[in-house]
């Protein structure tokens, strides 16, 4: 990679409310010092309370977006978020086999914070077999880990460790299991399995409803930092620290009546 500012691509869905998806990804890239490009796979009619409707982008146009970006721009890392359906997963997987980005971070987005389903059941197997084995890193939360492995959802740090082998067996280069869904825990635990080691990251749980888009933002932050030359453990540690600050500063914003977004630019908007 050159000494210029890195270029990072997000392949995901659009959030009309601005808190998650493509919008959160591009904000995160900017906040962490990389240039962001985008391929939009789905449009959502969404706010902080609900996903009211989803309009999938035709696979042929997703292919056109990907090829057009890669034909012109040197992409240093790719982040994948909401894909929506099996046809979209097939399409993205096929293109990435040909394009072979150096870093591919896959956030297996399945369920919105509001509880709305964002990935069709038929698409899960395609994601498991066609896309995850191409990924440098996957970043499932606990419910997503259960869906991907067919095992019970972890409910403790010990059961998080226990499911790591099954997640690694899916074929990604590394796995970051996010423990934000653990109940009755004042600490947010994340486990990173890479190169035969498991790294355990911890941060205090912040009492706020403003967590819309945290999964998108975490994966995008890691992608940005990898593009800037960090190792995976360094990128995860720095991304987690940055995201904790963005969550803590979320009360600076007044966005919606449900689960509000994080403050991506808390380090810049003084």
C-alpha positions in Angstrom: 0.0 0.0 0.0 1.2 3.5 -0.8 1.7 6.3 1.8 -1.4 7.9 0.5 -4.7 7.7 2.3 -6.1 4.2 2.0 -9.3 3.4 0.0 -11.9 1.2 1.6 -15.1 -0.2 0.1 -18.3 -1.1 1.9 -20.8 -3.5 0.3 -24.0 -3.3 2.3 -27.5 -1.9 2.6 -28.6 1.7 2.9 -30.2 2.9 6.2 -32.5 5.9 5.5 -32.2 6.9 9.1 -28.4 7.3 8.8 -27.4 5.3 11.8 -26.4 1.9 10.4 -25.5 0.3 7.1 -23.7 2.2 4.3 -24.2 5.5 6.1 -22.6 4.3 9.3 -19.8 2.6 7.3 -18.9 5.8 5.4 -19.0 7.9 8.6 -16.7 5.4 10.3 -14.2 5.3 7.4 -14.1 9.1 7.5 -13.7 9.2 11.3 -10.8 6.8 11.1 -8.9 8.5 8.3 -9.6 6.4 5.2 -11.5 7.2 1.9 -14.8 5.3 1.6 -16.4 4.0 -1.5 -19.7 2.1 -1.5 -21.7 -0.6 -3.3 -25.4 -0.6 -2.2 -27.1 -4.0 -2.1 -30.4 -3.0 -0.6 -32.4 0.1 0.2 -34.2 0.2 3.6 -37.1 2.4 4.8 -35.7 2.5 8.3 -35.5 4.8 11.4 -34.4 4.3 15.0 -37.6 2.3 15.8 -38.2 0.0 12.9 -37.3 -1.3 9.4 -40.5 -0.5 7.5 -39.5 -1.9 4.1 -36.6 -3.4 2.2 -36.0 -3.0 -1.6 -33.2 -5.3 -2.9 -30.9 -4.0 -5.6 -30.9 -6.3 -8.7 -27.7 -8.5 -8.7 -26.7 -7.2 -12.2 -26.5 -3.7 -10.8 -24.6 -4.8 -7.8 -22.1 -6.4 -10.2 -21.9 -3.2 -12.2 -21.2 -1.2 -9.1 -18.4 -3.5 -7.9 -16.7 -3.8 -11.3 -16.9 0.0 -11.9 -15.3 0.8 -8.5 -12.5 -1.8 -8.8 -11.8 -0.8 -12.5 -10.8 2.7 -11.3 -9.9 2.7 -7.6 -7.2 0.8 -5.8 -9.2 -0.8 -2.9 -7.1 -1.6 0.1 -9.9 -3.4 2.1 -13.5 -4.4 1.8 -16.2 -4.5 4.4 -19.4 -6.5 3.8 -22.6 -5.8 5.7 -26.3 -6.4 5.0 -26.8 -8.5 1.8 -30.4 -9.4 2.3 -31.1 -12.5 0.1 -29.4 -15.5 -1.5 -29.1 -14.0 -5.0 -27.2 -11.0 -3.6 -24.8 -13.2 -1.6 -24.2 -15.3 -4.7 -23.5 -12.2 -6.7 -21.1 -10.6 -4.2 -19.3 -13.9 -3.6 -18.8 -14.5 -7.3 -17.3 -11.0 -7.9 -15.0 -11.1 -4.9 -13.6 -14.5 -6.1 -12.4 -12.6 -9.2 -11.4 -9.3 -7.5 -9.5 -10.8 -4.5 -9.1 -7.9 -2.1 -6.3 -8.0 0.3 -8.6 -7.7 3.3 -12.2 -8.8 3.4 -14.1 -8.2 6.7 -17.6 -9.8 6.8 -20.2 -8.6 9.3 -22.9 -11.3 8.9 -25.9 -8.9 9.4 -29.0 -10.9 10.1 -31.2 -9.0 12.5 -31.6 -5.2 13.1 -31.5 -3.7 16.5 -35.3 -3.3 16.2 -35.6 -7.1 15.9 -36.4 -7.0 12.1 -34.9 -9.8 10.0 -32.3 -8.5 7.5 -31.1 -11.8 6.0 -33.5 -14.3 4.4 -33.2 -17.9 5.8 -32.3 -19.2 2.4 -29.3 -16.9 2.2 -27.7 -18.1 5.4 -26.4 -21.3 3.8 -25.0 -19.4 0.8 -23.3 -17.0 3.2 -21.8 -20.0 5.1 -20.5 -21.8 2.1 -19.7 -19.2 -0.5 -18.7 -16.0 1.3 -17.4 -16.8 4.8 -14.5 -19.0 3.4 -13.3 -15.9 1.4 -13.3 -13.6 4.5 -10.2 -12.5 6.3 -12.4 -11.9 9.3 -16.0 -12.5 10.3 -17.6 -10.4 13.1 -20.7 -12.3 14.3 -22.6 -11.3 17.5 -24.0 -14.0 19.7 -27.3 -14.6 17.9 -25.6 -14.6 14.6 -23.0 -17.1 15.9 -25.8 -19.4 16.9 -27.5 -19.2 13.5 -24.2 -19.8 11.6 -23.1 -22.8 13.7 -26.5 -24.3 14.6 -25.4 -24.4 18.2 -27.1 -22.7 21.2 -26.5 -19.0 21.6 -23.7 -18.4 24.1 -24.9 -17.0 27.4 -21.5 -16.7 29.2 -17.9 -15.9 28.4 -17.2 -19.6 28.9 -19.8 -20.6 26.3 -18.3 -17.9 24.0 -15.0 -19.7 24.1 -16.7 -23.0 23.6 -18.3 -22.0 20.3 -15.1 -20.5 18.8 -13.9 -23.8 17.2 -17.2 -24.2 15.4 -17.0 -20.6 14.1 -13.4 -21.1 12.9 -14.5 -24.3 11.2 -16.6 -22.2 8.8 -13.4 -21.3 7.0 -12.7 -17.6 7.6 -9.2 -16.5 8.3 -10.2 -15.2 11.7 -13.3 -14.7 13.9 -14.3 -11.9 16.2 -17.2 -13.0 18.4 -18.9 -10.0 19.9 -20.4 -10.5 23.3 -22.5 -7.4 23.6 -25.7 -9.5 23.9 -24.5 -11.2 27.2 -27.1 -10.3 29.8 -26.3 -9.3 33.4 -22.7 -8.4 32.4 -21.2 -5.0 33.2 -18.4 -5.7 30.8 -18.5 -6.1 27.0 -16.4 -9.2 26.1 -15.2 -9.8 22.6 -13.1 -12.8 21.5 -10.7 -12.8 18.5 -9.5 -16.1 17.1 -6.5 -15.6 14.7 -3.4 -17.6 14.0 -4.1 -20.3 16.5 -4.6 -17.8 19.4 -7.7 -16.4 21.1 -7.4 -12.7 22.2 -9.9 -11.5 24.9 -11.0 -7.9 24.7 -13.0 -6.1 27.4 -14.6 -2.7 27.9 -17.1 -1.4 30.4 -20.7 -1.6 29.3 -22.1 1.9 28.7 -25.7 2.5 29.9 -27.5 3.9 26.9 -30.1 3.0 24.3 -28.0 4.6 21.6 -26.5 1.5 20.0 -28.0 1.6 16.6 -25.3 0.7 14.0 -22.7 -0.5 16.5 -22.1 -3.8 14.7 -21.7 -2.0 11.3 -19.4 0.6 12.8 -17.2 -1.9 14.6 -16.6 -4.0 11.5 -16.0 -0.8 9.4 -13.5 0.5 12.0 -11.5 -2.7 11.9 -11.5 -2.6 8.1 -10.3 1.0 8.1 -7.5 0.2 10.5 -6.4 -2.9 8.6 -6.2 -0.8 5.4 -4.0 1.6 7.4 -1.5 -1.3 8.1 -2.6 -2.4 11.6 -2.4 -6.1 12.5 -5.7 -7.8 13.3 -5.3 -7.7 17.1 -4.2 -4.1 16.9 -7.1 -3.2 14.6 -9.7 -4.9 16.9 -8.3 -3.2 20.0 -8.2 0.2 18.5 -11.7 -0.2 16.9 -13.2 -1.3 20.2 -11.7 1.7 22.0 -12.9 4.1 19.3 -16.4 2.6 19.4 -16.7 2.8 23.2 -16.0 6.5 22.8 -18.6 6.8 20.1 -21.2 5.1 22.2 -20.3 7.2 25.3 -20.7 10.4 23.2 -24.0 9.4 21.6 -26.0 11.6 23.9 -24.5 14.6 22.0 -26.9 13.6 19.2 -30.7 13.9 19.2 -31.7 11.4 16.5 -35.1 9.6 16.7 -37.2 8.2 19.4 -35.9 4.6 19.5 -32.4 3.2 19.6 -30.3 6.2 18.5 -27.0 6.1 16.6 -23.5 6.4 18.0 -21.5 9.7 17.6 -19.0 8.7 14.9 -17.3 12.0 14.9 -16.8 12.6 18.7 -13.1 13.0 18.2 -13.6 15.7 15.5 -16.8 17.6 16.5 -15.5 19.5 19.5 
